[in-house]
Each structure stands twice: as structure tokens, then as C-alpha cells.
Amino acid sequence: MILTTPAPLYVASTFLGVIVALAAADSGSSKSAGTPSLDAASKAISAPALLEDIKTLSSDEFEGRAPATRGEQLTVDFLVSRFKAIGLAPGNPDGTYLQNVPLVGIKADPSAELVFSKAGGESAEGGAGKSSTMHLRFGPDFVAFTRHVDPEVSVHAPLIFVGYGVVAPEYHWDDYKDVDVRGKVLVMLVNDPQIPDPHDPTRLDPALFKGRAMTYYGRWTYKFEIAAAKGAAGALIIHETATAGYPWAVIEGSNTPEQFSLVTADQGRSRAAIEGWITTEKARALFAAAGQDFDALHQAAIRPDFKPVPLGMDASLALHNTIRTIESHNVIGKIEGSDPELRNQCVIYSAHWDHLGVGLPVNGDNIYHGAVDNASGVAGLIELAKAFTAVQPKPRRSILFLSVTAEEKGLLGSQYYAEHPLYPLRDTLADINMDGLNVLGRTRDITEIGLGNSQLDDYIRQAAAEQDRTVRPDPEPEKGFYFRSDHFNFAKQGVPALDPHSGVDYVGRPEGWGLQQLENYTANDYHKPSDVIKPDWDLSGAVEDLQLFFAVGYRVADAVRFPEWSPDSEFRATRQAMLKSRDR
């Protein structure tokens, strides 16, 4: 649609001294002769240009930018064209702007039903020999998929409730207690164990699972991974909006279309045959049919002495799958560093280009436009590339601009790059990821997801101070954002990763307005067709944020030392081993 651009959309640069001030603050930095031309770089970051690229990428023509569709081809062609026009060199050493990402797509027939019945042939109501059972509808009641590359995958197995499904030795926590769950269908709760603080029962215990902040144990990917490691036939997560951080509509919209995985030698058979979610309503009905009290077992699951509870029920599900193997693409451009000895090292800016494509219609619209998520991040990537082509002198190390595929399918494009890097990760100083820009105006703060993880904190704090802004931790740590975007695949491989998000303290807005807008977006637009450009958008905050990201990346690329993980980071040992191998 055509809309009038609200004013002010463009922030005039007040950031001209950032790089100089930052460089002076870093005693370990060695500068090339000359002063960076931040005036030119700042003017290169343009709100009207941002808006124009978001309009294109989120338009009906691009059909929601799903991998392996016409929308992908349009998006990839658009990005390559923009990278060439900006003057970026091909980012792939083979002389192209593309990295092929082999994916297998599996789409289950939506007529599938998940059936719960009493073990031994009894009905869900408990009468032996009766035929009545619980039938769950694909979409409204449950979603499920398989990683097995088979046209037909079926499960008929006993159900067992495993609490949160967590094995965390550092917290002396084991929800399985050596119970053999091989061949079973596991039912588990979403998120980390929600353990009250013994000193304040209105809060979560900070000594266990980081309190309110989600750990990786709470992420759904971990729950499916541990189910596979335990030899389960299937895993069903009970969705609860409060602890998941998003409504059932997000689960339904994300998991009913075709699902993708990276191509693997074992054709996905190391995973459980069935992975999926059920609604809280149906979970309650299941537990009641099993003669169990859902609330009582939910409460029992927050105790370390919890043991798995067989439900005396069987789960039956057959998935009839349409399978295809395709090549999707990461798009990558490069600005080569100015130092002949350091230009083989790099800093990466990343943003995923994909969204959900065409799916279930909502209010008559079946195109999932993804304007904020993540047309805005891709547009920001383009603006940063323009800024780096304008700045002089160029940073000593190279800058890579990486737009990855299949983030919405499980961070697959960034996983593929991290496992098949075009430039060695031991020579990669950092990844700065953009997954949704600020479209609501200027803020007095900037949010850093994962604040405290690495020395990148120092870079972002100093750059924010130059804008008279502060850095705040994630205001919604319970939603586990650090594990939900592409930077995480770099972190898992040991590369310090920065995941900056919008601030929440908006200039000219009352206290709490920013958090309210976050909640509104999650409830009304996230992963829905309604994620489109709105008439009240104000990209002045996006421009200011991009100027900050530019300053951080420039300084990291020009510093003497690699940024390090914090001493207590779970990623530190991987990085240290990687750098030792580089120095040998």
C-alpha cells in the first residue's frame, strides 16, 4: 500500500565523533592515518531508503519471502542487485554473492489427526473396549512434523509426562531420573522450570536456571534434542502463552506450512520420529482422561525430585509427507579491509531475509509480509553496507554483510554458514545481528540481548554513550531471545555475537509505552500477515540504532585484540580452543 511518510523519519547525524572517540578510548587500537569520514557514513544511512527497501521486501509481489519459492528468487535477485549497486565485492570466494544452502522440505498433510486413547484399548473416557477417543485437529489443537525424510511416518506409543524435559547437571537437575523413555512419546512443559525464589515467591529463583531469564534448557529446540538423545519416539510440548512468550497462533502459523531442515547424511533419523506442540486446553483434557491433575503435575515439575509420570495413554499419529530437496541461498557481500595482514579477518553483520511466505489466511490476507520481521533488518543491512562504502579510511579488517535464509525454519541458513563458513570462524571477530529494527521513533536506550556475555558490551556501551543513550538488558528475558535468532549459531561455534534490539524508553512517550508496544506487536502482528508497514511508523530510531551498529562494527574491525567472552560464558571454552588452533 502507499502511505504518507510520518515526520520525522530521518535523524540528522549527531554522531560524527563516535569512531574517533571510540578509537581513542581503546588503548589497544592501532589506527590507520586519517580520520573516518563519519559525516558521509552517517548520511548514507537514510530513513527514506530504509522505508523503500522495506516496502519492496514486504510487498505482495515478494509473497512473504519463503525459501524455495518465487519469493526467494525475487529476494535473492533484489539483494544481489543492491549489493552490486552499493559497490560490495562478492562475498563468496568463488566470485559470487551466493552460498548454496541445501535444504529438505517436508510438508505434512494437514488432515492428520493426533489420537489419544487409553492404553490397552480403553477409551479416553475410561470404558474398556469402547471406541471413543480424543481426536486432536491439526492446527487448532496440535501441530507436528518430522525430520525423517520419509513419505510416511507414524507413531503409536505410550505417553509419559517428563516435566520440563531438562537434564542440567550444573543445577543438579534431571527430569528423567534414569527412567527408560525409549520408544515413548514424551509430553513436556515449555520453558525452564519455573522455580519460585524461596525469599520472594512472587519472583523466580535466580540461583536456578537464571531466574526469570530463559536458559537454553527452556528453548524448544533443546527439548526436541534431548528427546532424541533419550531415544523417544516423539515429543510434544505443551504450549502456554505466558511462559512461551507468544500465543498459539504463532505456533500454528509457523508449523503448519512446509518445514525445512538441513540435508543430513542420516536423513534426519537421529531425531524423534514426531516433534510437535499441543495446546494447554488439550493437555488438560489429556491429563484428565488419564486420571491425572494437570495443575498438580505442573506444580510437581518444579521440584528437583520430580520423576516421569506414565499417563496410561497411547498417542497415535500418522504423517503423510510431501518431500522435496532444494537449494536455498545465503546472500553475502564484502568490503575488504585496508590492512594487508589483517584483511583475511572479518566482522560479520547478519540479517535473515526469509519470512513465512503464503499461509493460513487471517482477515482475508494469506501473505505473511514480515515487514518488521525481517524486511527491516535486511534494509538495515543494506544501509550499513552503504555507510561502510562511504567511510574513510576503511577498517583494517574486512566487513561481511550476510543475509541468511531459513531463519524462520529453525535458524538454518546461519547454522549452515557457521558449520560451512566461507571465512574461517577462528578469523571472525564478531557477528552483529539485526532481527527487526525500531520502527516507532527515537529511544533513550538500546537493548542488548545477552548483556554480560562478552566484551562486545564495552563497545556498545561506549557507542551508546556518544548518542547520550544507555544500554539495558533484555526487558523480556523469559522469552529467550538470545536463542531465537541467527547470532546464536555463531555463539555456539565460539564467535562473540551481538544481538541488539530496540530500546523501550521512547522520547516523547510515557513510561511503559515501549514495553506495551512490544506486547502489542507480539500479540497482534508477530508471525501474522498483519506485520506490514503501518501509518505511524517513525524510522528515526532505526537510523540512530544503525549509526550505533556501524560504530561498533567499525571499532571491532579496527581493534588490535579480538573481543572475548566473559569468564562465565558457556561459549568461552569453544572460542579459546579455536583461537589456540589459529595461533599454532
C-alpha positions, -999 to 999 in steps of 0.1 A, spaced: 0 0 0 10 36 -4 13 56 27 24 90 38 58 90 55 54 103 90 78 130 102 104 129 114 117 98 96 153 109 93 176 118 121 203 142 112 237 129 123 247 139 157 272 110 157 302 124 139 327 119 166 318 83 175 346 64 158 373 88 168 361 88 204 358 51 205 392 46 189 408 69 214 392 50 243 407 17 231 443 17 242 448 -15 222 436 0 189 460 9 161 446 34 136 454 40 100 464 75 91 434 99 87 401 104 104 370 84 94 346 104 74 316 98 96 296 127 80 295 107 47 288 75 65 260 89 86 243 105 57 245 72 39 221 57 65 188 71 52 153 66 66 136 71 32 159 45 17 152 21 46 114 25 41 117 20 3 136 -13 7 111 -25 34 82 -17 11 98 -38 -16 107 -68 5 73 -69 23 52 -63 -7 26 -87 -20 49 -93 -50 75 -110 -28 49 -134 -14 63 -135 22 98 -144 11 96 -182 19 126 -203 10 124 -222 -23 96 -201 -37 92 -173 -63 96 -150 -32 131 -163 -26 142 -158 -61 129 -122 -61 145 -115 -27 179 -130 -37 179 -111 -70 170 -79 -52 198 -83 -27 224 -92 -52 214 -62 -73 216 -39 -43 249 -53 -31 264 -47 -66 249 -12 -68 264 -3 -35 298 -15 -46 302 -45 -24 326 -72 -36 312 -107 -40 313 -123 -5 318 -159 -17 354 -166 -26 341 -184 -57 334 -149 -71 296 -149 -64 273 -133 -39 256 -166 -30 263 -195 -7 241 -225 -16 222 -240 14 209 -275 8 175 -280 25 150 -307 26 114 -296 28 88 -318 44 51 -308 44 26 -330 64 -9 -335 51 -30 -312 74 -58 -338 75 -37 -357 101 -52 -363 135 -34 -369 168 -54 -395 187 -51 -402 224 -66 -434 238 -64 -455 269 -36 -480 268 -48 -515 262 -77 -504 240 -98 -485 266 -114 -452 256 -103 -418 268 -134 -418 290 -121 -450 306 -146 -476 294 -128 -508 283 -135 -518 247 -153 -486 238 -143 -468 206 -145 -432 217 -111 -414 218 -97 -379 219 -92 -366 184 -70 -335 180 -72 -314 149 -40 -304 131 -36 -267 135 -62 -256 161 -53 -284 187 -18 -296 178 10 -292 153 36 -318 145 62 -325 119 91 -349 113 127 -346 104 127 -381 89 129 -379 52 102 -404 46 68 -401 28 50 -418 57 60 -415 94 37 -429 121 39 -434 158 17 -455 182 33 -454 216 27 -448 253 27 -412 266 49 -402 295 50 -368 312 86 -357 318 80 -323 334 102 -297 317 123 -324 300 155 -309 313 188 -325 322 211 -298 336 240 -312 357 252 -277 367 219 -272 385 217 -308 398 185 -312 378 174 -343 359 137 -347 349 143 -382 336 158 -398 367 173 -427 345 137 -437 335 139 -455 301 118 -434 277 129 -451 246 101 -456 222 77 -434 242 60 -401 233 72 -375 258 49 -348 270 67 -318 284 62 -282 296 76 -252 277 105 -230 291 127 -236 321 114 -250 354 96 -220 369 110 -223 404 99 -196 429 126 -176 448 125 -190 484 129 -154 497 103 -139 474 77 -163 460 65 -137 435 98 -140 417 118 -169 401 148 -182 419 179 -165 403 201 -194 416 183 -219 393 181 -215 356 189 -178 358 156 -169 374 134 -150 350 158 -152 321 154 -183 299 184 -206 295 189 -229 266 172 -257 285 140 -238 281 142 -234 244 120 -258 223 150 -268 202 167 -282 233 136 -302 243 134 -319 209 172 -325 210 171 -342 245 141 -363 234 161 -376 205 191 -382 227 169 -403 251 156 -424 222 120 -412 223 96 -419 195 80 -385 198 80 -353 218 50 -330 224 55 -296 241 25 -282 260 22 -246 248 15 -220 274 14 -184 261 27 -168 293 59 -189 295 64 -193 258 62 -156 252 38 -158 222 3 -171 215 -8 -204 199 -14 -186 166 24 -182 163 29 -219 168 1 -227 143 13 -202 117 49 -213 119 45 -250 119 16 -258 96 34 -248 63 62 -268 48 91 -274 73 127 -274 64 159 -290 77 195 -290 66 203 -320 44 220 -346 66 237 -380 59 212 -399 81 182 -382 65 170 -369 99 167 -403 116 187 -393 146 157 -372 156 125 -384 172 100 -395 146 74 -369 157 80 -335 171 53 -310 179 31 -290 203 -4 -293 218 -25 -266 233 -29 -262 271 -66 -269 267 -60 -303 251 -32 -311 275 -56 -305 304 -81 -328 287 -55 -354 282 -44 -354 318 -80 -356 330 -86 -386 307 -55 -402 322 -69 -396 357 -42 -370 365 -45 -335 378 -27 -312 353 -21 -284 378 -8 -308 404 17 -324 380 26 -289 367 35 -279 403 54 -312 409 76 -305 379 92 -275 396 107 -298 423 141 -314 417 128 -348 429 102 -349 401 101 -382 383 85 -390 349 48 -400 352 34 -426 327 -1 -414 317 -16 -448 309 -25 -434 275 -13 -440 240 -6 -415 213 -12 -423 176 -3 -401 147 5 -408 111 20 -381 89 17 -383 52 45 -361 38 54 -344 6 91 -342 3 115 -322 -18 151 -313 -17 161 -278 -27 189 -254 -26 182 -221 -9 207 -193 -6 226 -171 18 235 -138 2 268 -123 11 288 -91 2 321 -79 13 342 -48 19 378 -58 20 399 -45 49 427 -19 44 454 -38 62 471 -64 40 480 -85 71 445 -84 87 421 -82 58 416 -120 59 400 -115 93 364 -101 94 334 -88 113 300 -100 101 268 -81 100 238 -105 96 201 -103 90 178 -131 77 159 -123 45 132 -150 48 97 -150 64 68 -174 63 56 -170 28 20 -177 19 0 -195 46 -33 -196 65 -54 -166 58 -60 -141 86 -87 -114 80 -86 -123 43 -48 -120 39 -27 -151 34 7 -134 27 29 -132 57 47 -100 48 73 -98 76 78 -60 74 94 -58 108 105 -94 109 128 -91 90 125 -69 60 136 -41 83 167 -59 93 177 -66 57 170 -30 48 193 -20 77 220 -44 64 219 -26 31 221 8 48 252 -3 68 268 -15 36 263 19 21 278 35 52 309 13 51 315 21 14 314 58 23 337 58 53 374 66 50 397 52 60 383 17 56 386 -5 87 417 -27 88 397 -59 87 371 -69 62 334 -65 68 309 -91 56 272 -84 50 254 -118 54 217 -122 47 207 -157 56 179 -180 46 155 -201 66 158 -184 100 121 -189 104 126 -226 97 150 -230 127 180 -207 121 191 -230 92 209 -205 69 231 -192 97 236 -228 110 248 -238 76 272 -208 74 285 -214 109 291 -251 100 304 -243 65 320 -208 69 332 -191 38 359 -174 60 373 -193 90 354 -187 122 388 -185 140 394 -153 120 359 -139 126 359 -114 154 322 -110 159 287 -113 145 263 -83 148 228 -95 141 197 -75 132 163 -92 136 137 -64 135 146 -27 136 130 0 157 100 15 137 85 36 165 109 65 170 140 75 189 148 60 223 170 70 252 182 34 255 193 4 234 185 -32 244 213 -57 242 200 -93 243 225 -113 263 241 -84 280 271 -96 301 281 -124 277 312 -108 261 334 -77 257 311 -65 230 292 -50 259 320 -24 262 318 -15 225 280 -10 225 281 10 258 306 35 246 289 39 212 256 44 230 271 70 254 282 90 223 245 93 215 236 101 251 219 68 254 221 39 278 224 1 273 198 -20 290 195 -58 293 166 -77 277 133 -64 293 117 -98 285 145 -123 294 119 -150 300 113 -152 262 148 -165 255 156 -141 226 193 -149 228 185 -184 214 160 -173 188 179 -156 161 209 -161 138 236 -148 161 231 -178 183 247 -202 157 278 -181 157 279 -180 195 276 -218 196 307 -220 174 325 -196 198 322 -164 179 312 -134 201 278 -124 190 258 -92 195 220 -92 193 209 -56 197 172 -48 199 151 -16 201 152 3 233 120 7 253 123 43 267 109 63 238 115 100 235 82 119 240 63 88 252 51 79 287 69 54 309 59 18 299 48 27 264 77 9 247 70 -24 265 33 -20 258 41 -17 221 63 -48 222 35 -67 238 10 -54 212 33 -64 183 38 -99 197 1 -104 203 -12 -88 171 14 -89 143 43 -112 151 43 -141 125 9 -129 112 0 -114 78 -5 -80 96 32 -75 100 31 -47 74 42 -11 72 20 10 95 10 46 90 25 56 124 60 42 117 88 66 126 123 53 114 143 80 132 151 54 159 162 28 133 186 53 118 201 61 152 204 24 160 221 17 127 246 45 133 254 28 166 258 -6 150 281 10 124 303 24 151 305 -9 170 314 -29 139 340 -4 127 358 -3 160 358 -41 164 372 -45 129 399 -20 137 410 -31 172 442 -49 180 426 -76 201 398 -100 194 368 -94 217 365 -121 243 336 -140 260 330 -133 297 347 -157 321 315 -174 330 302 -177 294 293 -212 282 308 -202 248 343 -191 262 360 -225 261 350 -231 224 364 -197 214 397 -202 234 402 -236 217 395 -221 183 420 -192 188 447 -216 201 444 -236 169 448 -204 149 479 -194 168 497 -227 164 
